[in-house]
Amino acid sequence: MYVCPAATIAASPDAVWRLLTDPQSYDTWADARLERVEPPGPAQPGQLVLMSSGALGLRFKVRFEVERADATTRDLEFRATFPFGIGMHEHITVRPVEGRTRVQYG
């Protein structure tokens, strides 16, 4: 199955891109706690973002490995690994649209 959610938002593409490529900010908008970023800094190929999420007192590890972070085209690609052997390859695009920004995930 292929799902590709998208939204157009009232923010500049630069502001959205800065948020998406700043792993230190992920736990401010994701339902997970940031554990560490290796190496630290903005999203870059080979970077690992380690997070945890949970409910009912259980914590589950979530791992993101950045494969591509292209500031010119504003394309971000990463591999995500979740509990129970679930893995995904994700691609996020950030594009200007009529004074706003379209963000597409998938």
Residue pairs with C-beta under 8 A, 6 or more apart in sequence:
2 106
3 106
4 104
4 105
4 106
5 104
5 105
5 106
6 102
6 103
6 104
6 105
7 102
7 103
8 97
8 100
8 101
8 102
8 103
9 16
9 100
9 101
9 102
9 103
10 100
11 100
11 101
12 101
13 74
13 94
13 95
13 96
13 101
15 101
16 94
16 101
16 103
17 71
17 74
17 94
19 25
19 29
20 43
20 76
20 92
20 94
21 42
21 43
21 69
21 71
21 76
22 42
22 43
23 34
23 37
23 42
23 43
23 47
23 49
24 34
24 37
24 40
26 32
26 34
26 49
26 51
27 33
27 34
27 51
30 51
31 53
32 51
32 52
32 53
32 62
33 51
33 52
33 53
34 49
34 50
34 51
35 50
35 51
35 52
35 61
36 50
37 47
37 48
37 49
37 50
38 47
38 48
38 50
39 47
41 47
42 69
43 66
43 69
43 76
43 78
44 66
44 69
45 66
45 67
45 68
45 69
46 65
46 66
47 65
47 66
48 63
48 64
48 65
48 66
49 63
49 64
49 65
49 66
49 78
50 61
50 62
50 63
50 64
51 61
51 62
51 63
51 64
52 59
52 60
52 61
52 62
53 59
53 60
53 62
54 60
60 82
60 83
61 83
62 80
62 81
62 82
62 83
63 80
63 81
64 78
64 79
64 80
64 81
65 78
65 79
65 81
66 76
66 77
66 78
67 77
67 78
67 79
67 89
68 75
68 76
68 77
69 75
69 76
69 77
70 76
73 93
74 93
74 94
74 95
75 91
75 92
75 93
75 94
76 91
76 92
76 93
76 94
77 89
77 90
77 91
77 92
78 89
78 90
79 87
79 88
79 89
79 90
80 87
80 88
80 89
80 90
81 87
82 88
90 105
90 106
91 105
91 106
92 103
92 104
92 105
93 102
93 103
93 104
94 101
94 102
94 103
95 101
95 102
95 104
96 102
